[in-house]
């Protein structure tokens, strides 16, 4: 059975967005190191929060790459985990977009220096961070991905692939 075009588009998009996130984190890390070259990456008395933040973002960026590969090969585990991933991203983004939950105040964010540098911009002139501004788009993209993954015809493609013993499928 051929891979549904919606799965091809979703897997390609997931792969592309993950690569953009990885490149952004690497670029951000190098810019930070150039600007703050006197701050050691690892010190016996302190933890560099910029390093921890970049490691966390890079780790999170690798998960969709693995899921995209699994979706490309129509693996049912990748479909299940992708549904979990997009649900865990979509529902908080919807809640934040509808102001059902509120982000931390700028003064609280300033207490955590440079952890989420560009993502959680705390410029006093800009009342909302970039992440908060992107919440409706994150919610919409995740909803579209969930609809694709939950369409019964696409779900059958994953079941057919798993039950078939023919390697040419």
Backbone as a chain_set.jsonl record, in Angstrom:
{"seq": "XXXXXXXXXXXXXXXXXXXXXXXXXXXXXXXXXXXXXXXXXXXXXXXXXXXXXXXXXXXXXXXXXXXXXXXXXXXXXXXXXXXXXXXXXXXXXXXXXXXXXXXXXXXXXXXXXXXXXXXXXXXXXXXXXXXXXXXXXXXXXXXXXXXXXXXXXXXXXXXXXXXXXXXXX", "coords": {"N": [[0.847, -1.184, 0.0], [0.476, 2.243, -0.74], [1.975, 5.152, 0.715], [-0.078, 7.505, 2.343], [-0.674, 10.76, 0.977], [-1.044, 12.85, 2.755], [0.298, 11.98, 5.036], [2.875, 11.928, 4.062], [3.295, 14.68, 3.622], [2.962, 15.615, 6.27], [5.051, 14.254, 7.645], [7.279, 15.269, 6.292], [7.038, 17.998, 6.896], [7.288, 17.908, 9.698], [9.917, 17.002, 9.915], [11.305, 19.101, 8.625], [10.645, 21.336, 10.282], [11.792, 20.526, 12.683], [14.495, 20.489, 11.99], [14.836, 23.222, 11.526], [14.433, 24.198, 14.143], [16.624, 22.996, 15.428], [18.799, 24.173, 14.058], [18.323, 26.845, 14.765], [18.725, 26.774, 17.549], [21.423, 26.025, 17.675], [22.645, 28.169, 16.323], [21.801, 30.243, 18.013], [23.12, 29.501, 20.345], [25.832, 29.778, 19.605], [25.905, 32.525, 19.045], [25.32, 33.505, 21.588], [27.597, 32.582, 22.953], [29.558, 34.083, 21.66], [28.831, 36.675, 22.404], [28.809, 36.562, 25.165], [31.395, 35.732, 26.079], [32.9, 35.538, 28.35], [31.615, 33.993, 30.186], [31.741, 30.886, 31.632], [31.054, 27.625, 30.206], [30.706, 25.349, 31.809], [30.926, 25.217, 35.223], [32.279, 24.628, 38.43], [30.876, 25.708, 40.523], [28.484, 26.712, 39.587], [25.667, 26.445, 37.328], [25.381, 26.824, 33.915], [22.706, 28.343, 32.652], [21.978, 28.899, 30.055], [23.25, 26.933, 28.553], [21.924, 24.65, 29.524], [19.323, 25.25, 28.685], [19.655, 25.238, 25.87], [20.392, 22.564, 25.445], [18.051, 21.282, 26.273], [16.165, 22.291, 24.38], [17.335, 21.294, 22.019], [17.14, 18.548, 22.479], [14.377, 18.26, 22.528], [13.857, 18.894, 19.903], [14.779, 16.737, 18.473], [13.007, 14.647, 18.85], [10.615, 14.969, 17.151], [11.879, 14.429, 14.697], [12.539, 11.705, 14.825], [9.937, 10.7, 15.072], [8.881, 11.548, 12.624], [10.337, 9.995, 10.815], [9.411, 7.475, 11.561], [6.672, 7.815, 10.874], [6.953, 8.139, 8.125], [7.638, 5.571, 7.318], [5.309, 4.329, 7.928], [4.804, 3.344, 10.561], [3.026, 2.107, 13.291], [3.52, 2.772, 15.958], [4.733, 5.255, 15.723], [2.655, 6.805, 14.765], [0.89, 6.718, 16.964], [2.499, 7.926, 19.007], [2.91, 10.395, 17.816], [0.342, 11.439, 17.82], [0.052, 11.722, 20.583], [2.12, 13.61, 21.055], [1.306, 15.89, 19.494], [-1.159, 16.403, 20.706], [-0.348, 17.062, 23.299], [0.894, 19.45, 22.813], [-1.025, 20.993, 21.507], [-3.358, 21.408, 23.204], [-2.484, 22.991, 25.527], [-1.658, 25.25, 24.037], [-4.04, 26.13, 22.883], [-5.466, 26.756, 25.222], [-3.874, 28.842, 26.221], [-4.156, 30.652, 24.116], [-6.836, 31.321, 24.32], [-6.818, 32.653, 26.658], [-7.276, 31.171, 28.955], [-5.362, 30.133, 30.553], [-2.645, 31.825, 32.023], [0.404, 33.302, 30.992], [3.582, 33.463, 32.741], [4.402, 36.484, 34.499], [6.27, 39.326, 33.22], [8.124, 40.208, 35.077], [8.573, 37.94, 36.621], [9.687, 36.285, 34.686], [12.046, 37.61, 34.228], [13.516, 36.898, 36.376], [14.669, 34.554, 35.724], [17.349, 34.418, 34.156], [18.067, 34.602, 30.772], [17.268, 31.996, 30.035], [15.223, 31.215, 28.272], [15.794, 32.897, 26.203], [15.328, 34.148, 23.221], [12.816, 33.075, 22.719], [11.077, 33.574, 24.877], [10.675, 36.514, 25.032], [11.184, 39.346, 26.976], [10.839, 42.055, 26.739], [9.996, 45.244, 27.839], [8.467, 46.962, 26.303], [7.117, 45.278, 24.661], [4.335, 43.554, 25.288], [3.572, 40.841, 25.151], [5.177, 37.677, 24.883], [7.147, 36.188, 22.217], [6.55, 33.511, 21.947], [4.0, 33.346, 23.087], [2.619, 34.879, 21.256], [2.74, 33.206, 19.074], [1.102, 31.101, 19.804], [-1.663, 30.692, 18.802], [-1.098, 29.824, 16.174], [0.489, 27.598, 16.632], [-1.394, 25.992, 17.914], [-3.276, 25.672, 15.829], [-1.717, 24.397, 13.819], [-1.055, 22.021, 15.174], [-3.616, 20.973, 15.536], [-4.384, 20.465, 12.891], [-2.481, 18.503, 12.245], [-3.294, 16.506, 14.052], [-5.862, 15.94, 13.061], [-5.183, 14.864, 10.571], [-3.786, 12.565, 11.428], [-5.801, 11.188, 12.723], [-7.746, 10.564, 10.877], [-9.824, 8.065, 9.623], [-9.224, 6.59, 7.203], [-6.503, 7.044, 6.829], [-5.54, 5.97, 9.189], [-6.094, 3.285, 8.691], [-4.165, 2.737, 6.773], [-1.852, 2.531, 8.288], [-2.463, 0.275, 9.833], [-2.772, -1.68, 7.864], [-0.218, -1.787, 6.81], [1.208, -2.773, 8.968], [0.095, -5.319, 9.375], [0.616, -6.642, 7.041], [2.729, -8.962, 5.437], [4.276, -8.703, 3.269], [7.151, -7.373, 1.875], [7.16, -5.527, -0.183], [5.071, -3.809, 0.042]], "CA": [[0.0, 0.0, 0.0], [1.242, 3.48, -0.813], [1.875, 6.081, 1.839], [-1.002, 8.607, 2.05], [0.011, 12.03, 0.712], [-1.113, 13.669, 3.979], [1.368, 11.51, 5.921], [4.119, 12.404, 3.452], [3.392, 16.117, 3.917], [3.15, 15.774, 7.716], [6.401, 13.801, 8.015], [8.233, 16.23, 5.739], [6.915, 19.221, 7.695], [7.881, 17.643, 11.018], [11.368, 16.938, 9.728], [11.776, 20.452, 8.326], [10.535, 22.202, 11.465], [12.793, 20.082, 13.654], [15.801, 20.975, 11.54], [14.86, 24.668, 11.783], [14.639, 24.374, 15.588], [18.006, 22.623, 15.756], [19.682, 25.234, 13.544], [18.09, 28.034, 15.584], [19.377, 26.594, 18.85], [22.878, 26.037, 17.485], [23.003, 29.555, 16.027], [21.603, 31.015, 19.237], [24.178, 29.136, 21.283], [27.083, 30.4, 19.169], [25.789, 33.97, 19.248], [25.449, 33.719, 23.031], [28.996, 32.388, 23.339], [30.332, 35.214, 21.161], [28.514, 37.87, 23.176], [29.098, 36.319, 26.584], [32.536, 34.822, 26.058], [33.531, 35.431, 29.664], [30.841, 33.084, 31.016], [32.13, 29.499, 31.318], [29.947, 26.698, 29.971], [30.545, 24.502, 32.982], [31.704, 25.711, 36.355], [32.008, 23.761, 39.581], [29.989, 26.382, 41.47], [27.218, 27.137, 39.003], [25.214, 25.8, 36.095], [25.066, 27.806, 32.882], [21.325, 28.084, 32.252], [21.913, 28.948, 28.595], [23.634, 25.605, 28.09], [20.828, 23.746, 29.871], [18.218, 25.594, 27.794], [19.954, 24.758, 24.523], [20.332, 21.099, 25.455], [16.635, 20.909, 26.346], [15.552, 22.565, 23.085], [17.872, 20.353, 21.035], [16.542, 17.237, 22.765], [12.981, 18.291, 22.091], [13.843, 18.977, 18.442], [15.117, 15.432, 17.904], [11.838, 13.764, 18.949], [9.825, 14.952, 15.912], [12.627, 13.798, 13.607], [12.33, 10.266, 14.967], [8.537, 10.414, 14.76], [8.687, 11.732, 11.182], [10.884, 8.801, 10.164], [8.437, 6.406, 11.806], [5.484, 8.064, 10.053], [7.33, 7.905, 6.726], [7.587, 4.126, 7.101], [3.972, 3.902, 8.369], [4.882, 2.582, 11.809], [1.894, 2.47, 14.139], [4.014, 3.422, 17.173], [4.995, 6.66, 15.396], [1.343, 7.463, 14.699], [0.397, 6.863, 18.337], [3.31, 8.916, 19.719], [2.668, 11.696, 17.194], [-0.942, 11.897, 18.366], [0.352, 12.188, 21.945], [2.925, 14.829, 20.971], [0.515, 17.022, 19.015], [-2.157, 16.706, 21.731], [0.294, 17.734, 24.436], [1.245, 20.803, 22.386], [-2.214, 21.721, 21.069], [-4.275, 21.823, 24.263], [-1.989, 24.191, 26.229], [-1.637, 26.399, 23.125], [-5.427, 26.613, 22.797], [-5.796, 27.382, 26.504], [-3.167, 30.125, 26.295], [-4.738, 31.552, 23.112], [-8.141, 31.76, 24.825], [-6.556, 33.279, 27.966], [-7.72, 30.317, 30.057], [-4.189, 30.103, 31.417], [-1.869, 33.027, 31.739], [1.852, 33.094, 31.088], [4.173, 34.183, 33.867], [4.615, 37.91, 34.253], [7.611, 39.681, 32.754], [9.031, 40.299, 36.221], [8.956, 36.57, 36.984], [10.586, 35.767, 33.66], [13.343, 38.262, 34.373], [14.241, 36.213, 37.441], [15.345, 33.417, 35.101], [18.075, 35.129, 33.092], [18.503, 34.037, 29.497], [16.957, 30.584, 29.826], [14.445, 31.092, 27.045], [16.239, 34.103, 25.518], [14.504, 34.715, 22.156], [11.458, 32.555, 22.713], [10.31, 34.308, 25.872], [11.191, 37.879, 25.053], [10.563, 40.077, 28.074], [10.995, 43.476, 26.501], [8.894, 45.957, 28.488], [7.626, 47.565, 25.272], [6.361, 44.202, 24.032], [3.655, 42.924, 26.416], [3.482, 39.383, 25.013], [6.386, 37.063, 24.336], [6.978, 35.633, 20.872], [5.903, 32.209, 22.072], [2.581, 33.596, 23.314], [2.089, 35.362, 19.981], [2.65, 32.066, 18.158], [0.211, 30.066, 20.316], [-2.759, 30.295, 17.89], [-0.554, 29.085, 15.033], [0.894, 26.291, 17.164], [-2.628, 25.23, 18.135], [-3.859, 25.327, 14.532], [-0.865, 23.389, 13.189], [-1.213, 20.754, 15.898], [-4.959, 20.456, 15.248], [-4.344, 19.905, 11.532], [-1.729, 17.25, 12.329], [-4.148, 15.514, 14.723], [-6.924, 15.536, 12.134], [-4.554, 13.961, 9.595], [-3.452, 11.282, 12.068], [-7.006, 10.518, 13.21], [-8.64, 10.208, 9.771], [-9.872, 6.596, 9.564], [-8.553, 6.019, 6.022], [-5.061, 7.095, 7.086], [-5.29, 4.989, 10.248], [-6.075, 1.95, 8.058], [-2.879, 2.57, 6.08], [-0.889, 2.072, 9.289], [-2.839, -1.081, 10.209], [-2.49, -2.545, 6.722], [1.243, -1.899, 6.713], [1.706, -3.597, 10.057], [-0.374, -6.693, 9.26], [1.099, -7.212, 5.787], [4.06, -9.564, 5.525], [4.935, -8.486, 1.998], [8.045, -6.22, 2.006], [6.982, -4.591, -1.274], [3.921, -2.916, 0.335]], "C": [[0.887, 1.239, 0.0], [0.997, 4.33, 0.432], [0.891, 7.185, 1.464], [-0.233, 9.926, 1.906], [0.011, 12.921, 1.957], [-0.009, 13.269, 4.962], [2.72, 11.961, 5.375], [4.337, 13.877, 3.772], [3.668, 16.345, 5.403], [4.565, 15.377, 8.134], [7.46, 14.78, 7.508], [8.216, 17.536, 6.527], [7.543, 19.041, 9.068], [9.401, 17.636, 10.936], [11.944, 18.336, 9.491], [11.737, 21.37, 9.539], [11.537, 21.796, 12.541], [14.184, 20.564, 13.269], [15.932, 22.483, 11.732], [15.106, 24.938, 13.267], [16.077, 24.054, 15.989], [18.974, 23.707, 15.291], [19.542, 26.51, 14.362], [18.808, 27.926, 16.922], [20.895, 26.647, 18.719], [23.353, 27.462, 17.203], [22.887, 30.419, 17.271], [22.715, 30.743, 20.234], [25.5, 29.801, 20.9], [27.048, 31.917, 19.331], [25.953, 34.296, 20.732], [26.905, 33.589, 23.468], [29.878, 33.527, 22.843], [30.098, 36.473, 21.993], [28.921, 37.746, 24.635], [30.297, 35.399, 26.72], [33.229, 34.7, 27.411], [32.786, 34.482, 30.597], [31.232, 31.646, 30.67], [30.901, 28.615, 31.094], [29.662, 25.843, 31.192], [31.493, 25.014, 34.054], [31.345, 24.834, 37.55], [31.017, 24.385, 40.553], [28.633, 26.762, 40.902], [26.921, 26.34, 37.738], [24.863, 26.904, 35.117], [23.673, 27.482, 32.337], [21.14, 28.143, 30.737], [22.251, 27.585, 28.003], [22.517, 24.598, 28.345], [19.634, 23.982, 28.943], [18.455, 25.057, 26.393], [19.915, 23.241, 24.433], [18.88, 20.627, 25.478], [15.939, 21.137, 25.008], [16.056, 21.609, 22.013], [17.273, 18.964, 21.231], [15.106, 17.188, 22.282], [12.886, 18.314, 20.574], [14.122, 17.637, 17.776], [13.908, 14.492, 17.906], [10.984, 13.792, 17.679], [10.561, 14.352, 14.714], [12.422, 12.285, 13.647], [10.894, 9.877, 14.632], [8.26, 10.56, 13.266], [9.21, 10.527, 10.395], [9.936, 7.623, 10.344], [7.164, 6.585, 10.993], [5.763, 7.784, 8.585], [7.222, 6.424, 6.377], [6.298, 3.498, 7.617], [4.018, 2.979, 9.583], [3.766, 3.045, 12.746], [2.344, 3.142, 15.436], [4.272, 4.905, 16.925], [3.688, 7.438, 15.308], [0.812, 7.716, 16.096], [1.167, 7.957, 19.09], [3.154, 10.314, 19.115], [1.347, 12.286, 17.669], [-0.727, 12.434, 19.78], [1.119, 13.506, 21.924], [2.071, 16.024, 20.562], [-0.599, 17.384, 20.004], [-1.541, 17.477, 22.891], [0.73, 19.15, 24.092], [-0.016, 21.621, 22.105], [-3.056, 22.243, 22.229], [-3.747, 22.984, 25.102], [-1.951, 25.432, 25.331], [-3.034, 26.979, 22.954], [-5.801, 27.342, 24.078], [-5.12, 28.744, 26.651], [-3.741, 31.126, 25.301], [-6.072, 32.123, 23.588], [-8.043, 32.431, 26.196], [-7.154, 32.485, 29.13], [-6.588, 30.081, 31.048], [-3.363, 31.327, 31.061], [-0.387, 32.709, 31.863], [2.397, 33.824, 32.301], [4.412, 35.641, 33.5], [6.055, 38.161, 33.83], [8.588, 39.757, 33.92], [9.468, 38.915, 36.692], [9.923, 35.988, 35.967], [11.973, 36.376, 33.781], [14.175, 37.63, 35.484], [15.002, 35.003, 36.907], [16.15, 33.968, 33.933], [18.476, 34.221, 31.936], [18.216, 32.551, 29.313], [16.239, 30.412, 28.501], [14.652, 32.308, 26.146], [15.29, 34.633, 24.452], [13.061, 34.261, 22.204], [10.583, 33.324, 23.685], [10.89, 35.707, 26.022], [10.455, 38.669, 26.121], [10.82, 41.574, 27.947], [9.775, 44.197, 27.067], [7.956, 46.591, 27.465], [6.743, 46.525, 24.593], [5.669, 43.402, 25.123], [3.602, 41.396, 26.339], [4.773, 38.844, 24.419], [6.096, 36.517, 22.946], [6.277, 34.29, 20.922], [4.397, 32.376, 22.27], [1.92, 34.075, 22.022], [1.894, 34.213, 19.0], [1.644, 31.007, 18.6], [-0.952, 29.724, 19.387], [-2.268, 29.483, 16.696], [-0.083, 27.696, 15.448], [-0.327, 25.407, 17.355], [-3.238, 24.781, 16.81], [-3.039, 24.252, 13.821], [-0.991, 22.034, 13.849], [-2.582, 20.137, 15.634], [-5.009, 19.822, 13.862], [-3.606, 18.564, 11.539], [-2.564, 16.156, 12.997], [-5.261, 15.03, 13.805], [-6.365, 14.557, 11.099], [-4.328, 12.587, 10.212], [-4.684, 10.495, 12.507], [-8.009, 10.175, 12.119], [-8.633, 8.687, 9.631], [-9.148, 5.976, 8.363], [-7.031, 6.013, 6.209], [-4.694, 6.096, 8.177], [-5.244, 3.569, 9.675], [-4.764, 1.7, 7.315], [-1.815, 2.064, 7.047], [-1.194, 0.637, 9.699], [-2.503, -2.056, 9.096], [-0.998, -2.807, 6.618], [1.774, -2.854, 7.78], [1.301, -5.056, 9.884], [0.146, -7.399, 8.004], [2.508, -7.768, 5.973], [4.869, -9.346, 4.253], [5.828, -7.255, 2.089], [7.884, -5.177, 0.903], [5.826, -3.636, -1.04], [4.391, -1.538, 0.69]], "O": [[1.923, 1.272, 0.663], [-0.036, 4.232, 1.094], [1.001, 7.755, 0.378], [0.735, 10.172, 2.626], [0.965, 13.665, 2.185], [0.554, 14.125, 5.642], [3.609, 12.333, 6.141], [5.438, 14.277, 4.151], [4.509, 17.171, 5.759], [5.207, 16.097, 8.9], [8.423, 15.081, 8.213], [9.27, 18.114, 6.793], [8.252, 19.924, 9.549], [10.083, 18.2, 11.792], [12.954, 18.705, 10.09], [12.692, 22.103, 9.794], [12.072, 22.658, 13.239], [14.958, 20.996, 14.124], [17.012, 22.975, 12.061], [15.901, 25.812, 13.612], [16.673, 24.764, 16.798], [19.865, 24.112, 16.038], [20.535, 27.187, 14.625], [19.432, 28.886, 17.373], [21.574, 27.244, 19.554], [24.345, 27.912, 17.776], [23.767, 31.231, 17.555], [23.196, 31.663, 20.896], [26.207, 30.325, 21.761], [28.049, 32.525, 19.711], [26.643, 35.25, 21.09], [27.391, 34.395, 24.262], [30.839, 33.905, 23.514], [31.025, 37.24, 22.257], [29.331, 38.725, 25.259], [30.218, 34.383, 27.411], [34.075, 33.823, 27.585], [33.271, 34.192, 31.691], [31.07, 31.23, 29.523], [29.852, 28.822, 31.703], [28.505, 25.64, 31.562], [32.686, 25.214, 33.823], [30.215, 24.356, 37.654], [30.381, 23.67, 41.328], [27.722, 27.102, 41.657], [27.782, 25.669, 37.17], [24.123, 27.826, 35.461], [23.483, 26.477, 31.651], [20.238, 27.501, 30.198], [21.604, 27.139, 27.056], [22.201, 23.784, 27.477], [19.011, 23.032, 28.471], [17.55, 24.481, 25.789], [19.448, 22.694, 23.434], [18.522, 19.678, 24.78], [15.198, 20.269, 24.545], [15.272, 21.158, 21.178], [16.939, 18.284, 20.261], [14.669, 16.195, 21.699], [11.919, 17.798, 20.013], [13.737, 17.429, 16.625], [13.806, 13.625, 17.038], [10.651, 12.725, 17.163], [9.922, 13.819, 13.806], [12.162, 11.662, 12.618], [10.655, 8.855, 13.989], [7.489, 9.784, 12.701], [8.59, 10.098, 9.422], [9.685, 6.867, 9.406], [6.625, 5.608, 10.473], [4.906, 7.253, 7.878], [6.775, 6.062, 5.289], [6.202, 2.276, 7.731], [3.341, 1.952, 9.615], [3.59, 4.244, 12.962], [1.63, 3.994, 15.964], [4.055, 5.727, 17.815], [3.618, 8.594, 15.726], [0.333, 8.812, 16.388], [0.56, 8.813, 19.733], [3.256, 11.31, 19.831], [1.245, 13.491, 17.895], [-1.265, 13.483, 20.134], [0.806, 14.418, 22.689], [2.111, 17.064, 21.22], [-0.947, 18.558, 20.126], [-2.135, 18.427, 23.402], [0.919, 19.97, 24.99], [-0.071, 22.808, 22.427], [-3.43, 23.416, 22.231], [-4.513, 23.907, 25.375], [-2.186, 26.544, 25.805], [-3.193, 28.198, 22.888], [-6.387, 28.423, 24.03], [-5.73, 29.69, 27.149], [-3.81, 32.319, 25.597], [-6.401, 33.272, 23.293], [-9.06, 32.739, 26.819], [-7.497, 33.056, 30.165], [-6.825, 29.856, 32.235], [-3.389, 31.799, 29.925], [0.024, 31.94, 32.733], [1.737, 34.716, 32.834], [4.599, 35.98, 32.331], [6.939, 37.332, 34.047], [9.759, 39.407, 33.768], [10.61, 38.737, 37.117], [10.865, 35.283, 36.328], [12.968, 35.723, 33.467], [15.392, 37.804, 35.531], [15.893, 34.487, 37.583], [15.653, 33.977, 32.807], [19.142, 33.203, 32.125], [18.873, 31.905, 28.498], [16.608, 29.556, 27.697], [13.746, 32.691, 25.406], [14.493, 35.518, 24.762], [12.169, 34.991, 21.771], [9.457, 33.688, 23.346], [11.52, 36.028, 27.03], [9.225, 38.658, 26.161], [10.996, 42.268, 28.948], [8.642, 43.797, 26.801], [6.764, 46.742, 27.736], [5.718, 46.875, 24.008], [6.33, 42.638, 25.828], [3.588, 40.731, 27.375], [5.386, 39.477, 23.56], [4.938, 36.398, 22.546], [5.493, 33.965, 20.03], [3.607, 31.633, 21.688], [0.78, 33.709, 21.735], [0.975, 34.248, 18.181], [1.359, 30.089, 17.831], [-1.216, 28.537, 19.192], [-2.948, 28.556, 16.255], [-0.24, 26.732, 14.699], [-0.311, 24.227, 17.007], [-3.669, 23.635, 16.683], [-3.602, 23.3, 13.28], [-1.03, 21.008, 13.169], [-2.702, 18.918, 15.519], [-5.609, 18.763, 13.682], [-4.054, 17.603, 10.914], [-2.544, 15.006, 12.556], [-5.57, 13.839, 13.776], [-6.994, 13.546, 10.789], [-4.639, 11.566, 9.599], [-4.622, 9.273, 12.649], [-9.031, 9.552, 12.405], [-7.567, 8.079, 9.532], [-8.518, 4.929, 8.508], [-6.357, 5.073, 5.789], [-3.652, 5.445, 8.099], [-4.446, 2.745, 10.122], [-4.307, 0.56, 7.24], [-0.967, 1.256, 6.667], [-0.266, -0.149, 9.895], [-2.0, -3.148, 9.361], [-0.575, -3.934, 6.363], [2.681, -3.645, 7.521], [2.082, -5.949, 10.213], [0.115, -8.627, 7.927], [3.366, -7.132, 6.584], [6.025, -9.763, 4.172], [5.317, -6.168, 2.357], [8.405, -4.068, 1.021], [5.614, -2.73, -1.846], [3.574, -0.659, 0.964]]}, "num_chains": 1, "name": "protein.A"}
